Amino acid sequence: MNGAPLLWLAREPLLLASGSATRHDMLVAAGIPVEIVRPQIDERAVEAPLLAEGSPPDAVAAALACAKAMAVSQMHPGRLVLGADQTLTSDGEAFYKPTDLAAAADQLAALAGRTHELQSAFVLAQDGAPLLEGLGVARLTMRELSPDFIMRYLDEAGVAALTSVGGYQLEGLGAQLFDEVEGDHFTILGLPLFAVLAALRELGALAR
């Protein structure tokens, strides 16, 4: 045994067009060799025309995932690239990664006592062309949160609260924020992993 992946059949590791350590670790744990390449795109510029047209959140997530995959794929000919993105909406309102802890506090206060949806999209691309795509959706109901709890939570979570669109990591302290969760755990973490694995098998990159 030389430590080489036994289920991964592609000649080179998968390129992950995302800076997300959570997505990287999820794929590696599933036996996928991964190299991270951060896409150089303006996400808000990609979103703007879609939001102006009233595009649904899943379409926005898919467009962002595709833009990331295309940006990296065009720079790395022949490589298989995975782009992914996640959007969060509640009652038609879109939420984004908080810019600082004060914004995170405001966002958590706005989501408290309400149900929101996470839309996690992915696109697999090669040579500047999309090959396969998919989407997972989860619904999460946040419990009522007191201002004191929000401050305590953010004091403990720190800057990690700024790394996700919801201001939380469900696999960590974020579990304390919720009453109910409906949907696939991987989708909540930012990648519909089962659909990604199925797509990689379809492309011949994974053993069947």
Secondary structure, DSSP 8 states (H G I E B T S, - for coil): --S--SSB-SSS-EEEES--HHHHHHHHHTT--EEE------HHHHHHHHHHTT--HHHHHHHHHHHHHHHHHHHSTT-EEEEEEEEEEETTEEE---SSHHHHHHHHHHHTTSEEEEEEEEEEEETTEEEEEEEEEEEEEE----HHHHHHHHHHHGGGGGSSTTS--TTTGGGGGEEEEES-HHHHHT--HHHHHHHHHHTTSB--
